[in-house]
Amino acid sequence: MEDITEEEYFIGSDAIISQTDEKGIITYANRAFGEVSGYKTTELVGNPHSIIRHKDMPAAIFMKMWETISGGQAWNGIVKNRRADGRFYWVDTEILPIKDEDDRITGYIAVRKEASRKDINETQETYRKMLETQE
Ligand SMILES: Cc1cc2nc3c(=O)[nH]c(=O)nc-3n(C[C@H](O)[C@H](O)[C@H](O)COP(=O)(O)O)c2cc1C
């Protein structure tokens, strides 16, 4: 793992898709996820998504994310992730719970696309303020 840098990595137009079990352990990562994260898809599978967590992400965002999806609802948000080489990338993310026939959650699926500059700028400011009050 390389040191963190202030350099942005610009993602392509392919959707970045991953699936997890009910605990959040990655069970599937598409090719775009491998390319964008800088990890092999085989390295992503078996790990939680926190391996791509960026230090600029407030903990409260993930708490709300988990509260929402474990409650059976879809979660949408703008997420800053860290690449294996230390660079960062922003993604417009949707996470959906996967349920069995008895409505029990068996896992989650995330679909991420390039975030708009407007969303990135606004979110960046919000997260910066959240981090300031968190510490
Ligand atoms: C389907 C799914 C996708 C997720 N995608 C990301 C992601 O792209 N980046 C991220 O930092 N956390 C993501 N998470 C949240 C992580 O599981 C984790 O809660 C977060 O990285 C914070 O780490 P921590 O809970 O160890 O503090 C995702 C969770 C699920 C269930």
The ligand as a Gaussian input file, in Angstrom:
#p B3LYP/6-31G(d) Opt

LIG

0 1
 C      -22.112000      -3.010000      -0.819000
 C      -21.233000      -2.095000       0.002000
 C      -20.403000      -1.183000      -0.661000
 C      -19.557000      -0.336000       0.053000
 N      -18.746000       0.518000      -0.646000
 C      -17.850000       1.272000       0.032000
 C      -16.934000       2.112000      -0.657000
 O      -16.943000       2.234000      -1.888000
 N      -16.023000       2.802000       0.080000
 C      -15.971000       2.721000       1.449000
 O      -15.096000       3.357000       2.056000
 N      -16.855000       1.960000       2.127000
 C      -17.794000       1.247000       1.457000
 N      -18.676000       0.459000       2.164000
 C      -18.691000       0.563000       3.651000
 C      -17.647000      -0.301000       4.316000
 O      -18.201000      -1.580000       4.549000
 C      -17.206000       0.296000       5.679000
 O      -18.303000       0.444000       6.542000
 C      -16.508000       1.665000       5.525000
 O      -15.436000       1.578000       4.617000
 C      -16.007000       2.218000       6.845000
 O      -15.099000       1.361000       7.437000
 P      -15.284000       0.900000       8.930000
 O      -16.713000       0.438000       9.046000
 O      -14.279000      -0.166000       9.116000
 O      -15.016000       2.129000       9.740000
 C      -19.551000      -0.378000       1.476000
 C      -20.392000      -1.288000       2.134000
 C      -21.237000      -2.127000       1.419000
 C      -22.140000      -3.092000       2.134000

